[in-house]
């Protein structure tokens, strides 16, 4: 079935023009910040999101400290958020995260929803431009969906034993960013990406060194995911639709111990025992780096490990 959007009661285009003009006038007249913040709170959310794409003054106000609690509240009210975003799809309650601003999460959810062009029990299809906007604002499922497409291409290349035309550096940069923003669930996906790269290097090119490096990274990032679990509650909730890690599975296991045992058994074909131990030890510094990070706009670059093939 095609995804049908609910009709808004107001003309969005007209609202955009009126709202942008109002913001500009308030700023030019030196209106109190509280006046502009009240206007933002009273304006339809879809209008704010679309206006912020074109109005840098408005965007700056949306990140004002006096709106932090407002965006956190909007994010967690699932029914109200669905109505405000003009969507007919059901979403679980999202929680405020450490490293993605709630306004960015709302924007990411909005564009992810808008990107869905077809939905049924079998599959979803997406508009790529809207999906890229959702990725830009750090929405987990948009980033992971784009990576999933690349991993599918890599799987086909492995089966055919031919070189893939995907940009591996771009894939790793995307997934490194996901890990930097989402802690445990992000590092799990980054680890899975390196496992896929290990298969790729091993089966297509028979490059033992590149395969060993990929397995080493996969182990390090899976251990990082385990260490960060106590601090990644909101991120796990948002990434896994309010389910636990045990319910969703880690490498199809219900625990990190089971997932790591399987991963190390595959890696042992290419890594010595002390190299596997070193990969686990390196997770400590990666964990410390994530713990020292602070809230930023999700489209800004975070200080994280440079991806290595």
N, C-alpha and C positions, 0 to 999 in steps of 0.2 A: 504494500500500500504506500501511497505517497504521504509524506508528512504534511499535515494541514495545520497552519498557524491560526490561532484565534485572532479575529479581527479586533483591532484596538478601537476604543470609543472615540479617540481623537485622531486627527490627521498628524501622523508622526512628522512628516516633512514640515508642516506649518509650525508645529511645536518646536522643532529644531531651530528654525529661524527666529522665532519669538524668544526662545530661551537663550540662544547665543547673543542676541541683541541685548537682552536684559542683563546678562553677565557683564558684557562689555560696558554697558551704561553704568552699572553699579561700580565697576572698577574705576572708570573715568571720573565718576563723581566722588570717589573716595568713600564709598559706603562702608560701614562697619563690617568686619569679617563675619560677625554673627548674622547679619542680614543675608549675606551671600550663602552662608551655611544653611540657614533656614530655607532659602530658596531651593537649594540642592535637595534637602530632605523632602520637600513638598512636590518635587518634579518627578514625573514618571521615570522609572529607572532606565527603561530603554532609551529615552531621550537623553539622559545623562551620559550613558555609555557611548551613544553615537556622536553626541556633541563633543565629548572629550577627545575623540579622534581628530577633531579639527580645531579645537580651541585650547591652546596651551595654558591660558589663564584659568580656565575651568579645571583642567587636569591637575594643576597645582593645588587648587582649592580642594579637590577630591581627596588629596593625600594629607589634608590638614589634620593635625592631631585631634582637633575637636570632633572629627568625623570618624575616628577609629572605632569607637564603641557603636556608632550607628551602622557602619558597614559590617561589623562583627555580628550585630543583631540581625540585620537583613540576611546575611549569609546562612544563619542557623534556622531561620523560619522557612522551612521548605515550601509550605503551601503558599505563603505570601510571595516568596521569591519566584515560584513558578508563574504566579499571576502577573507579577511585575515584569518578568522577562518574556511574557506573551508566549508561553510554551504549553503544549498539551502533554508533554512527556513527564514521567514521574522520576523524581530524583530523591536520593536519600539526603538526610540532613548533613550539611557540610560543617566543619569546625574551623575556627581560625587557626592558621598555621604560623610557625615561627619565622619562616623565610619567604613567604609569599603574602603580600598585602591582601586583605580581604576584598578590597575593591578590585584588585587584579583577578582574584579567584572568581568573583562575580562576572567580570568581563569575559574571562576565559570560558566559564560555563555558558554565558550568553552566545558567544561565537561558536562554541562546540555544538550547542543546540541548533543554531542557525545553519551549521554546516551539514546537518543530517538531511539528505534529500529523499531517502527511502528507508523505511524500517519495517521489518516483519520478524517472524520467529527464527528465520534462517540467517539473516544478515542485515547489515546497515551499509548504506552508501553515503558518500560525503562529497560536499563541494570543497575542493582543495584550497581555495582562497580563504574561505571562512575558517577552515581547519588550521591554516597557518596563523591566522589571527589568534585563535584559541591557544595555539602553541606559544605564540609570542608572550602571552600573559601568564604562562606557567601552568596551564591546566593539564593535569596529569594524563588524562585519557586522550587528549589531543596529541601530546608528545609521544605517548606510547602507540597510538594508532599510526602515526607517521613512521615510527620505528618498525612497527609490525609489517608495514608494506615493504620496507627495505629488507627485513629478515625473510619475508616470503621470497623475495628476489634472490637472496643469498641461498636459500634452501634449494631453489630451482637450479642455481649454478652448481651447487654441491652435487645434486643428483646427475646433472649433465657433465660434471667434471670440466666445466668451462669457467673462465674468468667472468666475474660479475661486473656490470657497468655502474653499480652504485658507488657513490662517493663515501668510502669508508671513514675518512677523516670527518666528514660532515655527520655521519651516523654517530661516531664516538663523541663528537662535540655536543650533539643533541642529548645523548644519554648521560654524559658527564654532567650536563646542566640539570637534567632530571634528578640525578643523585644529589647534586648540591642543593636543590630546592626541597626534596622530599625525604631525605634521610633513608630509613629502612626500605620502603617500597622502591624508591629510586635506585638505591644500590643493588637491590635484587635484580632489577631490570638491566642495570649496567653489567652486572655479573653474567646474566643470561646472554647478553649481547656478545660478551667476550667468549663464552662457550661456543656460540654459533661461529664466531670468527676462528676459533680453534679448529672446529670441524672443517671450515672453509680452507684454511691454510694447509691442514693435514691431508684432506681428500682431493683438493683440486691441484695444489702445488707441491704436495709432499715436502713441505718446508718445516722440518722439525723444530728449528729455532723459533720461527714465528708462532708455531703451534704451542710450544712450551711457554713463550711469553704471554700468549693469550690465556692459557690455563692459569698461569701465575696471577695474572690480573683478575681473572674470574674468582679465584680463591680469595684474594685479598678483599675484593669488593663484597663477596658473600659474607665474609667474616665481619667486615665493616657494617653491613646490614644487621647482623646479629647484635653487635655491640651497641648499635644506635636504637635498638627496639624500645628500650625504656623511655627514650626521649622523642619517639616518633608516633605517639598515640594519635594525634590529629591527622598526621599525614597518612597513617595506615587506614584510618576511618575514611578519609576522602578518596584514597586510591582504590580501596577494596569494597566500596559501597556498604560501609558500616559493618563489614564482616571482619573476623579475626584472621591472622596469618594462618592459623591452623585450619580454618574453614576454607580458605582460598588455596592453600598449598604453596610450598616453597620448593621449586623444582619437582612438583608433584609429590612432595613429602609433607607431612604434618608438622615437621620440626626442622630447625636449622641443622641439628645433629645428623638427621637422615639425609638432608640435602648435601651437606658438606661431605659426608662419607661417600656418597655416590660421585660427587665432583672430584674428590681426591683420588678415587679409584681410576677414573678416566685419566686424570692428570699424571698419575704415576707411570704411565707409559712414556711420558716425555720429561718428567721432572724427578730429580733425586729427592729423597726424604727430607734432607736439610733445606732444599729449595722450597718444598711445600711448607715447611715450618717457617721459613723466612717470609713467605707470602702472607701467612697468618699474622706474623708479628708486625708487618708493615701496616696492617689494618688499624693499629693503635694510633698512629700519627694521622691517618685519614679521618678517624673518628674524632680526634682532638680538633682538627681543622673545622669539621662541620659544627662541633659544639661551640666554637668561638665565633661563628658567623652570626650576623644580625639581620633583622628585617630590612628588605630592600624592595624596590619595585621589581617585579619578576622579569621584566624585559631587560634589566641591567645585567651585566656580566658579573658573576660571582667568582671569587678567587678559588679555583679548584684545580685538581690535577690535570695537566695537559694530557689529552688522550694519546695513547701510543698503540699503534697497530701490533 
